[in-house]
């Protein structure tokens, strides 16, 4: 499925939710779906469950998450993402982000644009 990762988030009042500022002097930018996904994929959220499951290899899971994050980060347009990857990203976003982001990210990841 092709997902537009440039979609942005807004608060309930319509004001933008801003992404993290990573460099000194950098301007605030509205948080995009791509940035929200990359942050969730690169964070350690969910890895504690992976370590508890003897059927999963934590290193392989971490590499899969890294590869999806790089694909999203390096995309110049919509990102091809499998149903399984979308399921993983949705799970991680639901742990890493609050209600305003989760509530908008799920429909975006299901192909429903704003």
DRENZADREN-404998 format. One record per atom (N, C-alpha, C): residue in one letter; residue number from 1; z, x, y. Coordinates in nm, 4 decimals, always signed. Layout:
N
R; code; pos; Z; X; Y
R; A; NUM; Z; X; Y
...
! end
This chain:
114
R; code; pos; Z; X; Y
R; X; 1; +0.0000; +0.0827; -0.1164
R; X; 1; +0.0000; +0.0000; +0.0000
R; X; 1; +0.0000; +0.0881; +0.1240
R; X; 2; -0.0770; +0.0511; +0.2228
R; X; 2; -0.0825; +0.1238; +0.3494
R; X; 2; +0.0224; +0.0655; +0.4448
R; X; 3; +0.1109; +0.1515; +0.4967
R; X; 3; +0.2162; +0.1082; +0.5880
R; X; 3; +0.2013; +0.1821; +0.7207
R; X; 4; +0.2048; +0.1057; +0.8292
R; X; 4; +0.1998; +0.1627; +0.9642
R; X; 4; +0.3397; +0.2110; +1.0002
R; X; 5; +0.3602; +0.3401; +0.9975
R; X; 5; +0.4906; +0.3984; +1.0239
R; X; 5; +0.5193; +0.4141; +1.1730
R; X; 6; +0.4252; +0.3771; +1.2590
R; X; 6; +0.4478; +0.3879; +1.4032
R; X; 6; +0.5146; +0.2632; +1.4617
R; X; 7; +0.5347; +0.1603; +1.3795
R; X; 7; +0.6032; +0.0397; +1.4270
R; X; 7; +0.7425; +0.0775; +1.4756
R; X; 8; +0.7893; +0.0104; +1.5811
R; X; 8; +0.9194; +0.0441; +1.6393
R; X; 8; +1.0177; -0.0712; +1.6253
R; X; 9; +1.1431; -0.0386; +1.6477
R; X; 9; +1.2532; -0.1327; +1.6320
R; X; 9; +1.3058; -0.1775; +1.7684
R; X; 10; +1.3573; -0.2996; +1.7707
R; X; 10; +1.4188; -0.3533; +1.8922
R; X; 10; +1.5512; -0.4186; +1.8563
R; X; 11; +1.6412; -0.4212; +1.9545
R; X; 11; +1.7670; -0.4929; +1.9375
R; X; 11; +1.7382; -0.6423; +1.9431
R; X; 12; +1.8374; -0.7238; +1.9172
R; X; 12; +1.8213; -0.8694; +1.9190
R; X; 12; +1.7765; -0.9200; +2.0561
R; X; 13; +1.8130; -0.8471; +2.1625
R; X; 13; +1.7735; -0.8893; +2.2975
R; X; 13; +1.6344; -0.8392; +2.3369
R; X; 14; +1.5667; -0.7728; +2.2436
R; X; 14; +1.4319; -0.7251; +2.2696
R; X; 14; +1.4230; -0.5832; +2.3232
R; X; 15; +1.5350; -0.5259; +2.3621
R; X; 15; +1.5356; -0.3879; +2.4119
R; X; 15; +1.5124; -0.2911; +2.2961
R; X; 16; +1.4421; -0.1811; +2.3221
R; X; 16; +1.4134; -0.0871; +2.2132
R; X; 16; +1.5399; -0.0211; +2.1580
R; X; 17; +1.5345; +0.0091; +2.0285
R; X; 17; +1.6329; +0.0967; +1.9672
R; X; 17; +1.5718; +0.2355; +1.9751
R; X; 18; +1.6462; +0.3294; +2.0322
R; X; 18; +1.5916; +0.4631; +2.0513
R; X; 18; +1.6227; +0.5537; +1.9338
R; X; 19; +1.5279; +0.6426; +1.9052
R; X; 19; +1.5447; +0.7403; +1.7992
R; X; 19; +1.6306; +0.8560; +1.8459
R; X; 20; +1.6657; +0.9434; +1.7542
R; X; 20; +1.7499; +1.0576; +1.7900
R; X; 20; +1.6741; +1.1559; +1.8785
R; X; 21; +1.7478; +1.2184; +1.9685
R; X; 21; +1.6913; +1.3257; +2.0507
R; X; 21; +1.7261; +1.4553; +1.9801
R; X; 22; +1.6234; +1.5305; +1.9417
R; X; 22; +1.6480; +1.6490; +1.8603
R; X; 22; +1.6360; +1.7803; +1.9368
R; X; 23; +1.5763; +1.7758; +2.0557
R; X; 23; +1.5593; +1.8977; +2.1333
R; X; 23; +1.6118; +1.8743; +2.2747
R; X; 24; +1.6742; +1.9771; +2.3303
R; X; 24; +1.7254; +1.9657; +2.4660
R; X; 24; +1.6109; +1.9353; +2.5618
R; X; 25; +1.6317; +1.8373; +2.6477
R; X; 25; +1.5308; +1.7998; +2.7450
R; X; 25; +1.4290; +1.6997; +2.6937
R; X; 26; +1.4372; +1.6653; +2.5660
R; X; 26; +1.3436; +1.5698; +2.5082
R; X; 26; +1.3756; +1.4294; +2.5595
R; X; 27; +1.2722; +1.3522; +2.5872
R; X; 27; +1.2909; +1.2157; +2.6345
R; X; 27; +1.3238; +1.1226; +2.5193
R; X; 28; +1.3918; +1.0109; +2.5531
R; X; 28; +1.4207; +0.9095; +2.4524
R; X; 28; +1.2909; +0.8392; +2.4157
R; X; 29; +1.2722; +0.8180; +2.2865
R; X; 29; +1.1568; +0.7430; +2.2369
R; X; 29; +1.2072; +0.6310; +2.1487
R; X; 30; +1.1380; +0.5161; +2.1491
R; X; 30; +1.1778; +0.4095; +2.0574
R; X; 30; +1.1750; +0.4596; +1.9131
R; X; 31; +1.2728; +0.4181; +1.8367
R; X; 31; +1.2818; +0.4555; +1.6961
R; X; 31; +1.1657; +0.3930; +1.6195
R; X; 32; +1.0907; +0.4762; +1.5495
R; X; 32; +0.9784; +0.4262; +1.4694
R; X; 32; +1.0213; +0.4106; +1.3237
R; X; 33; +0.9457; +0.3290; +1.2521
R; X; 33; +0.9700; +0.3124; +1.1087
R; X; 33; +0.9608; +0.4472; +1.0386
R; X; 34; +0.8636; +0.5279; +1.0762
R; X; 34; +0.8475; +0.6589; +1.0139
R; X; 34; +0.9695; +0.7469; +1.0311
R; X; 35; +1.0234; +0.7524; +1.1525
R; X; 35; +1.1424; +0.8346; +1.1779
R; X; 35; +1.2614; +0.7798; +1.0999
R; X; 36; +1.2785; +0.6484; +1.0985
R; X; 36; +1.3894; +0.5880; +1.0234
R; X; 36; +1.3783; +0.6208; +0.8747
R; X; 37; +1.2570; +0.6153; +0.8205
R; X; 37; +1.2360; +0.6470; +0.6783
R; X; 37; +1.2643; +0.7936; +0.6502
R; X; 38; +1.2131; +0.8826; +0.7340
R; X; 38; +1.2324; +1.0267; +0.7119
R; X; 38; +1.3807; +1.0615; +0.7181
R; X; 39; +1.4526; +1.0069; +0.8160
R; X; 39; +1.5959; +1.0356; +0.8263
R; X; 39; +1.6683; +0.9878; +0.7002
R; X; 40; +1.6361; +0.8679; +0.6531
R; X; 40; +1.7007; +0.8151; +0.5318
R; X; 40; +1.6658; +0.8992; +0.4093
R; X; 41; +1.5389; +0.9393; +0.3975
R; X; 41; +1.4961; +1.0189; +0.2822
R; X; 41; +1.5576; +1.1584; +0.2824
R; X; 42; +1.5722; +1.2184; +0.4005
R; X; 42; +1.6246; +1.3549; +0.4090
R; X; 42; +1.7767; +1.3616; +0.4040
R; X; 43; +1.8438; +1.2498; +0.4252
R; X; 43; +1.9901; +1.2505; +0.4242
R; X; 43; +2.0408; +1.2479; +0.2795
R; X; 44; +2.1663; +1.2842; +0.2597
R; X; 44; +2.2207; +1.2833; +0.1235
R; X; 44; +2.2595; +1.1450; +0.0724
R; X; 45; +2.2364; +1.0390; +0.1507
R; X; 45; +2.2766; +0.9058; +0.1061
R; X; 45; +2.2112; +0.8734; -0.0277
R; X; 46; +2.2891; +0.8146; -0.1152
R; X; 46; +2.2388; +0.7744; -0.2458
R; X; 46; +2.2408; +0.8828; -0.3513
R; X; 47; +2.2558; +1.0072; -0.3108
R; X; 47; +2.2524; +1.1157; -0.4097
R; X; 47; +2.3768; +1.1160; -0.4985
R; X; 48; +2.4883; +1.0610; -0.4505
R; X; 48; +2.6079; +1.0569; -0.5349
R; X; 48; +2.5827; +0.9728; -0.6603
R; X; 49; +2.5058; +0.8646; -0.6468
R; X; 49; +2.4719; +0.7818; -0.7627
R; X; 49; +2.3771; +0.8556; -0.8573
R; X; 50; +2.2877; +0.9353; -0.8025
R; X; 50; +2.1957; +1.0141; -0.8844
R; X; 50; +2.2746; +1.1142; -0.9683
R; X; 51; +2.3717; +1.1805; -0.9061
R; X; 51; +2.4522; +1.2800; -0.9779
R; X; 51; +2.5348; +1.2171; -1.0900
R; X; 52; +2.5724; +1.0905; -1.0757
R; X; 52; +2.6532; +1.0217; -1.1767
R; X; 52; +2.5704; +0.9742; -1.2962
R; X; 53; +2.4388; +0.9662; -1.2797
R; X; 53; +2.3523; +0.9117; -1.3847
R; X; 53; +2.2925; +1.0258; -1.4668
R; X; 54; +2.3342; +1.0409; -1.5935
R; X; 54; +2.2839; +1.1515; -1.6752
R; X; 54; +2.1344; +1.1411; -1.7062
R; X; 55; +2.0746; +1.0239; -1.6853
R; X; 55; +1.9317; +1.0068; -1.7116
R; X; 55; +1.8453; +1.0567; -1.5959
R; X; 56; +1.9083; +1.0843; -1.4814
R; X; 56; +1.8330; +1.1292; -1.3646
R; X; 56; +1.8585; +1.2763; -1.3381
R; X; 57; +1.7559; +1.3467; -1.2966
R; X; 57; +1.7678; +1.4863; -1.2577
R; X; 57; +1.7741; +1.4897; -1.1054
R; X; 58; +1.8876; +1.5300; -1.0510
R; X; 58; +1.9077; +1.5284; -0.9059
R; X; 58; +1.8039; +1.6136; -0.8330
R; X; 59; +1.7658; +1.7244; -0.8910
R; X; 59; +1.6658; +1.8106; -0.8274
R; X; 59; +1.5305; +1.7421; -0.8177
R; X; 60; +1.4918; +1.6730; -0.9228
R; X; 60; +1.3635; +1.6017; -0.9213
R; X; 60; +1.3672; +1.4888; -0.8200
R; X; 61; +1.4781; +1.4130; -0.8164
R; X; 61; +1.4912; +1.3039; -0.7194
R; X; 61; +1.4851; +1.3584; -0.5776
R; X; 62; +1.5545; +1.4688; -0.5519
R; X; 62; +1.5534; +1.5290; -0.4184
R; X; 62; +1.4123; +1.5736; -0.3795
R; X; 63; +1.3396; +1.6329; -0.4729
R; X; 63; +1.2018; +1.6759; -0.4444
R; X; 63; +1.1106; +1.5563; -0.4178
R; X; 64; +1.1279; +1.4484; -0.4931
R; X; 64; +1.0486; +1.3278; -0.4690
R; X; 64; +1.0755; +1.2742; -0.3290
R; X; 65; +1.2034; +1.2680; -0.2910
R; X; 65; +1.2387; +1.2205; -0.1569
R; X; 65; +1.1798; +1.3111; -0.0502
R; X; 66; +1.1871; +1.4415; -0.0696
R; X; 66; +1.1321; +1.5375; +0.0254
R; X; 66; +0.9812; +1.5177; +0.0408
R; X; 67; +0.9118; +1.5010; -0.0705
R; X; 67; +0.7661; +1.4848; -0.0665
R; X; 67; +0.7252; +1.3561; +0.0056
R; X; 68; +0.7984; +1.2488; -0.0155
R; X; 68; +0.7685; +1.1238; +0.0561
R; X; 68; +0.7946; +1.1431; +0.2053
R; X; 69; +0.9060; +1.2067; +0.2391
R; X; 69; +0.9388; +1.2315; +0.3799
R; X; 69; +0.8301; +1.3139; +0.4477
R; X; 70; +0.7814; +1.4190; +0.3812
R; X; 70; +0.6762; +1.5046; +0.4400
R; X; 70; +0.5465; +1.4246; +0.4575
R; X; 71; +0.5130; +1.3411; +0.3609
R; X; 71; +0.3915; +1.2599; +0.3704
R; X; 71; +0.3989; +1.1674; +0.4926
R; X; 72; +0.5157; +1.1064; +0.5124
R; X; 72; +0.5333; +1.0177; +0.6282
R; X; 72; +0.5300; +1.0984; +0.7575
R; X; 73; +0.6023; +1.2087; +0.7616
R; X; 73; +0.6125; +1.2924; +0.8816
R; X; 73; +0.4764; +1.3467; +0.9242
R; X; 74; +0.3933; +1.3827; +0.8288
R; X; 74; +0.2658; +1.4479; +0.8599
R; X; 74; +0.1491; +1.3513; +0.8761
R; X; 75; +0.1739; +1.2234; +0.8601
R; X; 75; +0.0651; +1.1248; +0.8669
R; X; 75; +0.0151; +1.1059; +1.0097
R; X; 76; -0.1165; +1.0908; +1.0225
R; X; 76; -0.1778; +1.0621; +1.1516
R; X; 76; -0.2067; +0.9131; +1.1688
R; X; 77; -0.1864; +0.8370; +1.0646
R; X; 77; -0.2128; +0.6936; +1.0660
R; X; 77; -0.1283; +0.6273; +0.9607
R; X; 78; -0.1714; +0.5132; +0.9110
R; X; 78; -0.0963; +0.4444; +0.8055
R; X; 78; -0.0759; +0.5367; +0.6844
R; X; 79; +0.0367; +0.5174; +0.6175
R; X; 79; +0.0740; +0.6006; +0.5031
R; X; 79; +0.0570; +0.5195; +0.3751
R; X; 80; -0.0082; +0.5811; +0.2781
R; X; 80; -0.0197; +0.5202; +0.1450
R; X; 80; +0.1130; +0.5444; +0.0733
R; X; 81; +0.1772; +0.4351; +0.0342
R; X; 81; +0.3077; +0.4459; -0.0298
R; X; 81; +0.3136; +0.3445; -0.1441
R; X; 82; +0.3590; +0.3907; -0.2598
R; X; 82; +0.3602; +0.3049; -0.3788
R; X; 82; +0.4747; +0.2038; -0.3719
R; X; 83; +0.4658; +0.1031; -0.4559
R; X; 83; +0.5702; +0.0012; -0.4644
R; X; 83; +0.7041; +0.0644; -0.5020
R; X; 84; +0.7013; +0.1606; -0.5931
R; X; 84; +0.8239; +0.2279; -0.6353
R; X; 84; +0.8842; +0.3080; -0.5198
R; X; 85; +0.7992; +0.3740; -0.4428
R; X; 85; +0.8476; +0.4515; -0.3280
R; X; 85; +0.9055; +0.3585; -0.2217
R; X; 86; +0.8411; +0.2445; -0.1993
R; X; 86; +0.8918; +0.1475; -0.1030
R; X; 86; +1.0299; +0.0992; -0.1461
R; X; 87; +1.0475; +0.0720; -0.2742
R; X; 87; +1.1775; +0.0283; -0.3257
R; X; 87; +1.2841; +0.1339; -0.2984
R; X; 88; +1.2518; +0.2615; -0.3237
R; X; 88; +1.3463; +0.3700; -0.2987
R; X; 88; +1.3797; +0.3802; -0.1503
R; X; 89; +1.2781; +0.3761; -0.0651
R; X; 89; +1.2994; +0.3885; +0.0789
R; X; 89; +1.3842; +0.2722; +0.1307
R; X; 90; +1.3567; +0.1516; +0.0837
R; X; 90; +1.4356; +0.0357; +0.1265
R; X; 90; +1.5825; +0.0535; +0.0875
R; X; 91; +1.6069; +0.1030; -0.0323
R; X; 91; +1.7446; +0.1254; -0.0759
R; X; 91; +1.8137; +0.2275; +0.0142
R; X; 92; +1.7448; +0.3351; +0.0461
R; X; 92; +1.8041; +0.4406; +0.1286
R; X; 92; +1.8246; +0.3945; +0.2725
R; X; 93; +1.7282; +0.3209; +0.3271
R; X; 93; +1.7424; +0.2691; +0.4636
R; X; 93; +1.8616; +0.1746; +0.4718
R; X; 94; +1.8820; +0.0938; +0.3672
R; X; 94; +1.9927; -0.0018; +0.3700
R; X; 94; +2.1279; +0.0679; +0.3706
R; X; 95; +2.1325; +0.1925; +0.3247
R; X; 95; +2.2571; +0.2699; +0.3265
R; X; 95; +2.2691; +0.3489; +0.4571
R; X; 96; +2.1582; +0.4045; +0.5034
R; X; 96; +2.1605; +0.4973; +0.6161
R; X; 96; +2.1625; +0.4300; +0.7529
R; X; 97; +2.1145; +0.3070; +0.7619
R; X; 97; +2.0977; +0.2417; +0.8929
R; X; 97; +2.1741; +0.1114; +0.9011
R; X; 98; +2.1917; +0.0633; +1.0223
R; X; 98; +2.2616; -0.0625; +1.0477
R; X; 98; +2.1710; -0.1833; +1.0340
R; X; 99; +2.2292; -0.2979; +1.0576
R; X; 99; +2.1643; -0.4265; +1.0374
R; X; 99; +2.0346; -0.4414; +1.1170
R; X; 100; +2.0332; -0.3995; +1.2419
R; X; 100; +1.9142; -0.4182; +1.3261
R; X; 100; +1.7933; -0.3428; +1.2703
R; X; 101; +1.8157; -0.2232; +1.2184
R; X; 101; +1.7051; -0.1457; +1.1608
R; X; 101; +1.6680; -0.2000; +1.0233
R; X; 102; +1.7660; -0.2243; +0.9387
R; X; 102; +1.7385; -0.2733; +0.8035
R; X; 102; +1.6640; -0.4064; +0.8087
R; X; 103; +1.7116; -0.4975; +0.8934
R; X; 103; +1.6516; -0.6300; +0.9030
R; X; 103; +1.5062; -0.6291; +0.9456
R; X; 104; +1.4663; -0.5280; +1.0212
R; X; 104; +1.3271; -0.5156; +1.0635
R; X; 104; +1.2461; -0.4255; +0.9708
R; X; 105; +1.3118; -0.3241; +0.9131
R; X; 105; +1.2414; -0.2282; +0.8275
R; X; 105; +1.1891; -0.2918; +0.6995
R; X; 106; +1.2675; -0.3797; +0.6391
R; X; 106; +1.2249; -0.4395; +0.5125
R; X; 106; +1.0923; -0.5132; +0.5265
R; X; 107; +1.0767; -0.6045; +0.6242
R; X; 107; +0.9456; -0.6706; +0.6386
R; X; 107; +0.8344; -0.5706; +0.6711
R; X; 108; +0.8640; -0.4694; +0.7525
R; X; 108; +0.7623; -0.3695; +0.7853
R; X; 108; +0.7163; -0.2980; +0.6592
R; X; 109; +0.8100; -0.2625; +0.5725
R; X; 109; +0.7773; -0.1916; +0.4495
R; X; 109; +0.7068; -0.2816; +0.3480
R; X; 110; +0.7170; -0.4108; +0.3678
R; X; 110; +0.6465; -0.5066; +0.2816
R; X; 110; +0.5093; -0.5422; +0.3369
R; X; 111; +0.4708; -0.4738; +0.4457
R; X; 111; +0.3376; -0.4952; +0.5022
R; X; 111; +0.3296; -0.6003; +0.6105
R; X; 112; +0.4437; -0.6558; +0.6498
R; X; 112; +0.4454; -0.7552; +0.7566
R; X; 112; +0.4620; -0.6831; +0.8894
R; X; 113; +0.3591; -0.6854; +0.9727
R; X; 113; +0.3676; -0.6160; +1.1014
R; X; 113; +0.4321; -0.7052; +1.2044
R; X; 114; +0.4808; -0.6416; +1.3090
R; X; 114; +0.5494; -0.7137; +1.4168
R; X; 114; +0.4534; -0.7984; +1.4953
! end
